[in-house]
Amino acid sequence: MNNKERTSAKIQQVKDEENVRKAITNLADIVFDIGITQCEEIEKVRAMTEGLRVKLFGNGDPSASIITRLHSVECKVDKFQEDITDIKNMLIGGVDKDTPSVKERLANTEEHVKRSERLQWFLVTTILAYIITQVLSL
């Protein structure tokens, strides 16, 4: 039986009591028990509050507080965000177009490779044509 049910049962006994003096004594005992229980609950709440205060504010050591740690995490996330933005700008380009992005450089490289392949085929064709003309002119 929990505390509320026990108190309700005691109050019902006081109401049913025929002897007024005994009813008043029982009622005083109930009030005293409620007061003791409240004091115990207040002590538990006080202890929990103190524990939370220590965690939040670091118990005199600001570096151990949740607030300081949260600030540190925010600073690191901001730095991480800057790094990701820089990487994105390097890969696909950004507002600053002074330097080409990796994507643009890769496209330029592919274009140069295609041109060099065409030049190689042109040179091979030219050399074969020269050789054939030399053989035929003999």
Backbone as CSV, one residue per row, in Angstrom:
resi,resn,N_x,N_y,N_z,CA_x,CA_y,CA_z,C_x,C_y,C_z
1,MET,0.855,-1.170,0.000,0.000,0.000,0.000,0.905,1.239,0.000
2,ASN,0.617,2.170,-0.899,1.464,3.357,-0.960,1.066,4.375,0.107
3,ASN,1.831,5.415,0.182,1.669,6.416,1.235,0.298,7.099,1.175
4,LYS,-0.186,7.388,-0.016,-1.472,8.071,-0.167,-2.616,7.188,0.343
5,GLU,-2.567,5.915,-0.022,-3.625,4.993,0.418,-3.585,4.793,1.934
6,ARG,-2.373,4.706,2.471,-2.234,4.527,3.921,-2.781,5.746,4.661
7,THR,-2.476,6.941,4.174,-2.962,8.168,4.806,-4.480,8.255,4.697
8,SER,-5.012,7.895,3.545,-6.472,7.917,3.369,-7.144,6.948,4.336
9,ALA,-6.556,5.773,4.522,-7.119,4.787,5.456,-7.086,5.323,6.884
10,LYS,-5.990,5.992,7.281,-5.883,6.552,8.641,-6.905,7.668,8.846
11,ILE,-7.102,8.503,7.827,-8.082,9.589,7.942,-9.487,9.016,8.085
12,GLN,-9.750,7.953,7.356,-11.060,7.302,7.489,-11.250,6.761,8.904
13,GLN,-10.170,6.232,9.514,-10.252,5.739,10.903,-10.551,6.886,11.851
14,VAL,-9.930,8.068,11.602,-10.179,9.241,12.452,-11.645,9.648,12.340
15,LYS,-12.176,9.623,11.134,-13.581,10.001,10.936,-14.528,9.025,11.640
16,ASP,-14.136,7.770,11.660,-14.989,6.742,12.267,-14.817,6.661,13.780
17,GLU,-13.792,7.308,14.313,-13.486,7.226,15.753,-14.577,7.936,16.549
18,GLU,-15.048,7.276,17.617,-16.070,7.827,18.502,-15.436,8.733,19.556
19,ASN,-14.234,8.362,20.008,-13.544,9.115,21.049,-12.844,10.305,20.384
20,VAL,-13.265,11.526,20.775,-12.730,12.740,20.163,-11.244,12.903,20.482
21,ARG,-10.844,12.643,21.714,-9.433,12.790,22.097,-8.556,11.841,21.283
22,LYS,-9.015,10.614,21.145,-8.248,9.636,20.369,-8.216,10.050,18.892
23,ALA,-9.304,10.618,18.351,-9.351,11.067,16.963,-8.371,12.203,16.734
24,ILE,-8.317,13.148,17.709,-7.385,14.275,17.585,-5.948,13.775,17.650
25,THR,-5.664,12.825,18.546,-4.316,12.249,18.662,-3.930,11.550,17.354
26,ASN,-4.839,10.765,16.812,-4.564,10.075,15.543,-4.344,11.070,14.405
27,LEU,-5.149,12.129,14.383,-4.996,13.154,13.355,-3.646,13.860,13.487
28,ALA,-3.232,14.127,14.733,-1.918,14.739,14.959,-0.812,13.808,14.468
29,ASP,-0.952,12.499,14.693,0.037,11.529,14.217,0.099,11.521,12.676
30,ILE,-1.065,11.627,12.051,-1.107,11.654,10.587,-0.383,12.885,10.059
31,VAL,-0.667,14.047,10.656,-0.016,15.295,10.235,1.492,15.197,10.447
32,PHE,1.913,14.611,11.571,3.333,14.449,11.854,3.982,13.530,10.808
33,ASP,3.337,12.424,10.474,3.873,11.501,9.464,3.995,12.190,8.102
34,ILE,2.966,12.979,7.769,3.018,13.707,6.496,4.195,14.685,6.501
35,GLY,4.403,15.386,7.609,5.518,16.331,7.725,6.857,15.634,7.587
36,ILE,7.025,14.474,8.232,8.278,13.719,8.145,8.513,13.262,6.709
37,THR,7.449,12.754,6.084,7.576,12.293,4.690,7.976,13.446,3.777
38,GLN,7.369,14.614,3.988,7.693,15.779,3.170,9.149,16.201,3.371
39,CYS,9.621,16.149,4.603,11.019,16.502,4.877,11.960,15.553,4.142
40,GLU,11.624,14.252,4.155,12.452,13.271,3.446,12.440,13.538,1.947
41,GLU,11.256,13.852,1.417,11.144,14.135,-0.015,11.925,15.395,-0.378
42,ILE,11.848,16.406,0.483,12.587,17.654,0.231,14.083,17.386,0.224
43,GLU,14.557,16.529,1.123,15.985,16.182,1.148,16.394,15.460,-0.131
44,LYS,15.536,14.562,-0.620,15.829,13.860,-1.876,15.907,14.850,-3.035
45,VAL,14.938,15.775,-3.082,14.924,16.785,-4.145,16.155,17.674,-4.038
46,ARG,16.525,18.041,-2.813,17.716,18.879,-2.598,18.966,18.153,-3.095
47,ALA,19.087,16.861,-2.786,20.253,16.092,-3.225,20.284,15.986,-4.756
48,MET,19.128,15.748,-5.353,19.078,15.662,-6.820,19.425,17.004,-7.457
49,THR,18.920,18.085,-6.861,19.206,19.424,-7.374,20.696,19.728,-7.282
50,GLU,21.311,19.360,-6.181,22.747,19.578,-6.011,23.539,18.786,-7.043
51,GLY,23.114,17.543,-7.285,23.783,16.730,-8.304,23.685,17.361,-9.686
52,LEU,22.514,17.884,-10.002,22.345,18.552,-11.294,23.159,19.840,-11.364
53,ARG,23.209,20.574,-10.264,23.998,21.804,-10.242,25.468,21.510,-10.501
54,VAL,25.963,20.427,-9.878,27.367,20.039,-10.070,27.606,19.704,-11.543
55,LYS,26.671,18.971,-12.146,26.839,18.598,-13.557,26.753,19.810,-14.471
56,LEU,25.815,20.722,-14.171,25.646,21.886,-15.035,26.787,22.887,-14.911
57,PHE,27.201,23.164,-13.679,28.157,24.241,-13.466,29.544,23.770,-13.080
58,GLY,29.782,22.471,-12.907,31.115,21.948,-12.710,31.632,21.979,-11.294
59,ASN,30.837,22.318,-10.299,31.233,22.319,-8.897,32.544,23.067,-8.666
60,GLY,32.644,24.273,-9.177,33.841,25.071,-8.976,34.872,24.891,-10.076
61,ASP,34.740,23.862,-10.899,35.653,23.622,-12.016,34.885,23.895,-13.303
62,PRO,34.999,25.108,-13.835,34.199,25.457,-15.010,34.438,24.548,-16.214
63,SER,35.622,23.967,-16.323,35.888,23.111,-17.481,35.105,21.804,-17.416
64,ALA,34.609,21.443,-16.235,33.844,20.199,-16.086,32.345,20.416,-16.247
65,SER,31.925,21.642,-16.495,30.491,21.907,-16.580,29.936,21.528,-17.947
66,ILE,28.672,21.201,-17.968,27.998,20.859,-19.224,27.950,22.085,-20.125
67,ILE,27.779,23.241,-19.542,27.700,24.474,-20.329,29.009,24.700,-21.090
68,THR,30.146,24.517,-20.413,31.447,24.696,-21.069,31.651,23.642,-22.145
69,ARG,31.285,22.409,-21.823,31.443,21.343,-22.820,30.561,21.595,-24.032
70,LEU,29.351,22.072,-23.815,28.447,22.376,-24.921,29.021,23.493,-25.791
71,HIS,29.596,24.509,-25.163,30.231,25.596,-25.912,31.387,25.048,-26.747
72,SER,32.174,24.151,-26.164,33.289,23.539,-26.891,32.794,22.751,-28.095
73,VAL,31.719,22.008,-27.913,31.150,21.230,-29.022,30.655,22.172,-30.119
74,GLU,30.010,23.260,-29.742,29.519,24.216,-30.732,30.666,24.804,-31.541
75,CYS,31.778,25.134,-30.875,32.939,25.683,-31.585,33.500,24.660,-32.566
76,LYS,33.571,23.403,-32.137,34.100,22.354,-33.020,33.166,22.104,-34.194
77,VAL,31.866,22.150,-33.959,30.903,21.966,-35.047,31.020,23.117,-36.038
78,ASP,31.208,24.340,-35.547,31.379,25.484,-36.443,32.619,25.308,-37.317
79,LYS,33.714,24.861,-36.722,34.954,24.620,-37.471,34.743,23.506,-38.491
80,PHE,34.045,22.454,-38.075,33.745,21.333,-38.963,32.907,21.813,-40.151
81,GLN,31.940,22.688,-39.882,31.088,23.227,-40.936,31.917,24.057,-41.918
82,GLU,32.859,24.846,-41.405,33.731,25.633,-42.278,34.564,24.720,-43.169
83,ASP,35.100,23.641,-42.579,35.901,22.700,-43.352,35.070,22.041,-44.447
84,ILE,33.851,21.645,-44.126,32.980,21.012,-45.121,32.654,22.000,-46.241
85,THR,32.411,23.254,-45.887,32.133,24.269,-46.905,33.338,24.459,-47.807
86,ASP,34.545,24.492,-47.224,35.762,24.622,-48.029,35.928,23.438,-48.975
87,ILE,35.684,22.231,-48.479,35.799,21.025,-49.317,34.791,21.080,-50.451
88,LYS,33.566,21.465,-50.146,32.521,21.571,-51.168,32.921,22.593,-52.224
89,ASN,33.436,23.735,-51.788,33.837,24.765,-52.737,34.991,24.288,-53.615
90,MET,35.912,23.517,-53.038,37.022,22.989,-53.832,36.528,21.947,-54.834
91,LEU,35.559,21.130,-54.433,35.091,20.067,-55.314,34.184,20.579,-56.430
92,ILE,33.187,21.368,-56.088,32.214,21.778,-57.105,32.220,23.276,-57.363
93,GLY,33.054,24.012,-56.679,33.131,25.450,-56.892,32.162,26.199,-56.004
94,GLY,32.455,27.436,-55.809,31.612,28.253,-54.957,31.446,29.629,-55.569
95,VAL,31.169,30.579,-54.727,30.983,31.955,-55.181,32.313,32.519,-55.680
96,ASP,33.395,32.186,-54.986,34.728,32.663,-55.350,35.238,31.847,-56.534
97,LYS,35.292,32.451,-57.720,35.692,31.729,-58.933,37.134,32.055,-59.332
98,ASP,37.972,32.494,-58.392,39.367,32.784,-58.724,40.114,31.512,-59.113
99,THR,39.849,30.428,-58.416,40.499,29.162,-58.738,39.436,28.177,-59.195
100,PRO,39.750,27.392,-60.225,38.752,26.431,-60.707,38.559,25.287,-59.715
101,SER,37.372,24.734,-59.721,37.077,23.627,-58.820,37.694,22.343,-59.353
102,VAL,37.719,21.322,-58.528,38.240,20.020,-58.940,37.393,19.476,-60.084
103,LYS,36.111,19.706,-60.023,35.206,19.263,-61.088,35.574,19.928,-62.412
104,GLU,35.838,21.232,-62.382,36.224,21.951,-63.596,37.593,21.480,-64.088
105,ARG,38.513,21.263,-63.169,39.846,20.772,-63.555,39.747,19.397,-64.196
106,LEU,38.900,18.527,-63.639,38.723,17.194,-64.195,38.115,17.269,-65.597
107,ALA,37.152,18.148,-65.785,36.552,18.321,-67.118,37.598,18.824,-68.103
108,ASN,38.441,19.781,-67.683,39.514,20.290,-68.552,40.510,19.187,-68.894
109,THR,40.852,18.372,-67.914,41.790,17.272,-68.141,41.222,16.279,-69.134
110,GLU,39.946,15.944,-68.997,39.312,15.024,-69.941,39.315,15.606,-71.349
111,GLU,39.081,16.898,-71.472,39.115,17.548,-72.788,40.524,17.486,-73.379
112,HIS,41.537,17.699,-72.551,42.930,17.618,-73.027,43.270,16.193,-73.460
113,VAL,42.777,15.212,-72.723,43.025,13.806,-73.089,42.389,13.508,-74.448
114,LYS,41.177,13.968,-74.669,40.510,13.746,-75.961,41.293,14.407,-77.097
115,ARG,41.757,15.620,-76.863,42.540,16.326,-77.888,43.853,15.601,-78.188
116,SER,44.509,15.129,-77.118,45.786,14.431,-77.339,45.565,13.115,-78.077
117,GLU,44.457,12.424,-77.832,44.139,11.191,-78.564,43.922,11.508,-80.041
118,ARG,43.184,12.583,-80.331,42.978,12.991,-81.724,44.310,13.350,-82.391
119,LEU,45.178,14.040,-81.646,46.491,14.399,-82.176,47.324,13.153,-82.442
120,GLN,47.262,12.174,-81.540,48.004,10.925,-81.742,47.518,10.222,-83.009
121,TRP,46.211,10.130,-83.196,45.680,9.481,-84.400,46.067,10.272,-85.653
122,PHE,46.070,11.584,-85.555,46.477,12.410,-86.681,47.937,12.138,-87.039
123,LEU,48.791,12.076,-85.994,50.214,11.828,-86.240,50.438,10.430,-86.819
124,VAL,49.746,9.421,-86.281,49.892,8.059,-86.793,49.437,8.003,-88.253
125,THR,48.314,8.651,-88.551,47.801,8.673,-89.918,48.773,9.386,-90.845
126,THR,49.329,10.493,-90.383,50.285,11.259,-91.189,51.544,10.439,-91.469
127,ILE,52.047,9.776,-90.445,53.253,8.957,-90.616,52.986,7.796,-91.569
128,LEU,51.841,7.131,-91.414,51.487,6.033,-92.319,51.344,6.536,-93.759
129,ALA,50.732,7.694,-93.901,50.580,8.267,-95.244,51.950,8.582,-95.842
130,TYR,52.857,9.119,-95.040,54.209,9.425,-95.524,54.927,8.157,-95.937
131,ILE,54.812,7.109,-95.100,55.475,5.836,-95.403,54.904,5.236,-96.694
132,ILE,53.573,5.277,-96.841,52.939,4.725,-98.017,53.364,5.510,-99.278
133,THR,53.421,6.815,-99.166,53.837,7.633,-100.326,55.295,7.365,-100.682
134,GLN,56.124,7.116,-99.694,57.540,6.813,-99.953,57.683,5.460,-100.596
135,VAL,56.882,4.499,-100.125,56.965,3.150,-100.704,56.433,3.170,-102.141
136,LEU,55.364,3.882,-102.381,54.787,3.939,-103.708,55.641,4.727,-104.694
137,SER,56.385,5.670,-104.181,57.237,6.490,-105.075,58.518,5.736,-105.451
138,LEU,58.797,4.634,-104.881,60.003,3.880,-105.224,59.842,3.123,-106.448
